[in-house]
């Protein structure tokens, strides 16, 4: 087989992988691989096209967004496509993102104002208001066509059904992320793999009465069609709709410069275990809507925004307790009971401490803020302890002399 044929075979294999797992993720709300594995294959696929442009004529990799809507609900075309976001994984990727924007706008190292907001790991939906009244509610679908899930979205009491304001545009499309809080998920976790799975399954119930039994919440984060356009910046938009009764994320903020971006990313990464909802990164957007319009979109993502992801296999959490488990052979293993946190798509509430020497070496104590790591399907382990966040009155863990 020629090298070109090998490349085409490899490319098609990756494309099929992405399509298959898009269906698991977007249509069935039951992902079979971790976000990091999916992102890795997607990045490899796009790099393959970059090196071999002829591949794009065989199958356009950039056009793979979401998954085809199911037949359970009426299909409706989006007023504007719901595009996916490009991803950044480190400082270098963010520097490239800013450089491309400056080049496109023909600016010379100008520090543009960005808007930072947590990337909620939930289900995307769009709400359409005409003269202030909620008239349509759609799922993301494949980004071009969504499912009519208005009845289910209306069961979320926090979503405004009527906007009372003289300022509201005649047509206003609010894009939001639907989620289930970690505390609420604890009561129903026997039925679902993770909070995202629970939110997605609930929104696809044929009977809205069943959906209403699930404690769904949401954050509004963006807009689609707006007529007439009355907003000037992303921060202006969110501030205004917040006044109109929409829930927006309190951790969102304007930011300038790569150093501030890195600081913001690190701070929210450390904070995420204490949040009552799962996030898997931060979304950075050009704040000025006129510049967003000038930048426009590629075939599947906006040029003016990117998702700066957190490590999918690591997370920060706190130790609630340390218990001792006795195995079948009599082996004693200390286990940390931690605040539930999602690591690699799985909700984790335990972390192994291996043995007494490991606890002493890392000086692990109850109440500590820790970073945990999950490799494969094994129980997560403690990578490090954040001593700076330790309570001054904390005491060293004393390993029991004997088990009763």
N, C-alpha and C positions, 0 to 999 in steps of 0.2 A: 504494500500500500504506500502511495506517495506521501510525502510530508504534508502536502496540501489537503489530501483526503483525510489524513489523521487529524489534522486541525479541525476540519469540518465535522468529523465524527465526535471529537471532544466537545466542540461548540454545541452541537445538537444535544449531546448528553447533558450538558449544563443547562441548556434552555429547558429541556424536559424536566429536569430537577426543579428549576424555579417555578415552572407552571404547576407541577404537581403539588409542591409545598405552598404555593399561593392558594390553591384550592383548600388544602388542609387549614391554612391560617385564616383566610378571609371568608370562605363559604361555610366550613364546618367548625370554625373556632376551636380546632383541636390540632395545634401544630405538632409535627412529628420530629422536628429538629430544633435545636436552640437558635435563637436570633443570631448569635455569633457565627454559627455554621452556615446559616442562610446568607448572611452578609458577606461571608468569605467567598462563597460560590458566586454571588452576584458581582462582587468586585473582580474576581478572576474572569468572569464572562465579559465584562465591559473592557477589561484590559486586553483580552483576546481580540476583541473587535478593534480596539485602538491600534493594535499591531497588525491586524489583518482586516482592513476595511471592507473587503469583498464579502465578509461574513454577514454584514448588515443587510446585504441584498437577499441573502438566503432567508434569514429571520431577523427582524428588527428587535434586538435585545432591549432597547430602551423603551419599547412600547408595552413591555410586560408589566402591567400595573394592576394590582388586585386580582380578582377572579370573576368569571362570568356569574351574574346573579342567578340564584336558584329559581325554580319554578313555583315555589311556595307563595310568592307574593307578586303583585302586579309590577311590571318593569316600567320605569320612567327615566327619560333622558335627563341628565343633570343640566342645569342652566349654564354652568361652566364646569369643565372637567375637574374631578378631584384627583389631582396629581400626587405622585409619591414624592418623597424628599431624597435628595442626594445625602450621602452619609460622610461624616468625618470621624476618624478614630483617634487622632492625636493632634498635637500642636501643628505639625507640618501640614496636615490636611486642612486645618483652619487657615493657615497662612496662605495656602494655595487658593482656598475659597475667596479670601479677601483680595488676593492678587488678581484673580480672574475678573472680579467685579470692577476693580480699579481700571483694568485694561479695557473691559467692555465699555465703561463709561468715559474712557480716555482721561482718567484722573491720575495725578502723580502723587502716590503714597498719601492720599488724603485719608484721615481717620474718619470713616463714615460711622454714623450712629446706628447701632444695631439694637434690636429688641430681643431679649432672651426670655424664653419661657420653658418650663419643664415639659418634656415629651411624655405625655400620659400613655401608659401601656393599656389601652382600652379598645373600644370599637368606634370607628369614625362614622359620623352621621351628619346630615345637613338639614337645617330647618328653614323653611321658606315662609316669609311673612308678606302679605299684601295688605297695604294700608293698616299695618299693625296687627293683623290677625294671622295666626298660624294656620296655613292652608295645606302645606305639604311637609312630609318628613321622609327622607330617603337614607338608605344605607349607602355605603361607598360603592359596592358592587365592583365593576371592573374600572371604575374611574370615569367612565363615559355614561354608563347606564346603572342606575341603582334600583333598590327594591322599595316599594311603598310600605313603610313601617310606621306611618303616622300614628295609628291607633296605639301601638306599643310605646312610642315616644311620649305620647300624651299621658301615659301612666306615671311618668316622672314628674312629680308635683312641682319641683323647682324650675322646670322649663316654663317660661312665660307663654301663656296661650293667647294673650292680648297685650300689646305694648301700648301703654298709655303715655303718649308724648306727641306734641305738635311737631317735633323735629324729625320723627321717624320717617325714613324714605318710603315712597310708595311701594317699592320692591326691596326687600332686605333678606339676604340669604346668610344665615349664621351657621358656621361650621363648628362642630363640637366633638368632644371625645366622651363616650359613655363608659362608665366604670363602676365597679363595686368596691367599696372601702374594705380594707383588710380586716377590720373588726367585724363588719357585717358578713364577710366571706367566711369567717371562722365558724359561723352558725350553719353554713350550708356546704362546707367544703367536702363533705362525704359524697356529694352528688357531682362535683366538678373537679377537673384537674388543677385549675388555677383561676384567679379572679377574672381574667380576660375571657376564658372559656365560659364562665358563668354569665358574664355580661352579654356575650355574643349569643349564647343559647337562649337567653331570656328575651332578647330583642327579636328572635326568629320564632317565637311562639305564635301559633295561629290564633290562639285565644288571648286577647289582651288581659283578661282576668288572671291568667296564669303569670303573665309578665308583671302585673301589679303586685304579685306576692314577693318579687325579688327587689331588694333595696337598691335600685339603680340610682346613680348620681351622674353629674356631667360637669365639664368645664368647656366654655366657649373659647375658641382660640383664633378664629379667622372668619373670612367672609368669601362669598362667591359673587353672585350678581347683586349690585346695589344701584338703584335708580331713584332719584339722582344721587350721585356720590357726594357725600357731605363730610367725609373723613379725610384728614391730611396725612396722618401717620398711623402706624400700627398701635402705638400707645394711646393715641387719641380715640381710635376705634374701640379698643377694649375699655377705656375709661368711660366712654359714652354708653356702651351697651350695659356696663356694670350699673350705671345709674338707672337704666331701664329695667333692671331686675335680673340680668343674666349673671351666672356664676363665672367669674374669671379667676385664674390662678394667682394667689397673692404673692407668689415667688417670682412673678414676671417683673422685668426691669429693663430700662435702657442701659446701654453699655458701649464703651468706645475703646478700641485698642486690643491687641492680641494678649497682652499681659492681664488685662481686666477679664478677658474671655476665659483665660486659663484659671484665674482665681475663682471666677464665678462657677466654672465647671467643677473644680475641686470642692468648693464649698457645698454645692448642691449634692454632689456625689456622697459626701460625708453625712449630709442631712437626710438622705432619702430613706434610710431605714426607719426614721422616726415619723415619716409621713404616713397617712392612712390610705395611700393609694400608690400603685406601682408606677415608677417612671423608669425609662431606659436610656435617658439622655436629655440634652437640652436642644431646643430648636432656636437657631439664631436667624433673624430676619432683618433685612434692611428696613429701618423704621419709616423712612420717607416713602409714601405710597406713589409719588410721581416717579421716583427712582425705580421702585418695583416695576412700574409699568414700562419704563424705558428698558429695563433689563429683560423683561418678558420671561418666557419659558423655553426649555428644550422640549423634545417630544414627550417626555414623561415627568419632568420635574422643573420647578421654578429656579431661575438663576439667582434669585435674590434671597434664597433660604437654604439652610442645610441643617441636618440633625447631627449634633456632636454627641456620639454614643458613649455610654459608660461601658466598662468591661462587663460582658454578659455573664461571665463565670465567677465574678467576684462581687461582693456587696458588703456594706458597712451595717452593723447592727449592734445590739447591746445584750449582755449576758444577764438573764433574769435569775438563773440558778445553776448550780453545778451538782449533778447527781452521779451516783456510782451504779453502773450496770454490771451484773454478773452473768457471764456467758455460760453455755452448756458445759464447757470444760472447766469452769471455775475461774476463768480469766476475768480479771477486774478491769473495767474500762470507764474512765471518767467522761461524762458527756455534758456539754453546755446546753442548757435550755435558753434559747435566744428569742428576742422579739421577731416574730415571723417576717421574713423578707424573701422576695423572689430572686432566685439565682439561676440563670440559664433557663428561665421559663418554668421553674418549679418553686413552689412555696416551701421555704425551709424554716424549721423551728428548732432543729437540733444541730450541734456541731461536735465532732469528736475532739477530745483533748488528748487522745492516745494513751498517756500514762502519767504517773506522778512526776517523772523527770521533765516531761514536756511542760507541765503546769509550772514547775519551778523555774525552768529555763526561760520561759516567756513571761513569768510572773503574772499569770492569768487569775483574775479575781472576779467575784460576783459583782455586777454593776458596771463592769468595764465596757467601753466602746471598742469593738473589734472589727477587723476585716476578715471575712471568711471567703474561702475558695472552694469551688466544687469542680472536680475533675471526673468526667464520665458520669456514671450513675451512683458513685460512692457517696457516703455521707460527707458533707463539707467539713473542712478543717480550718482552724484558726491560723491566719497568715501572720497577723501582727496585732498588737494591743496599742491603742492610742492613749498613752500615759497622760497626755495633756488634758484629757477629759475625765480623768479618774477622780472620784470623790476622795477628799483628804482623809476621811474617816474609814476608808475601805481597809479590809484586813486580808492578809494572805490566806489562801484556801488551805485548810489542813486535811491531808489525805487520811481517811479513817484507818485506824490500826487493825480493825477487824470488822467483818460484815456479819450482821446478825441474821 
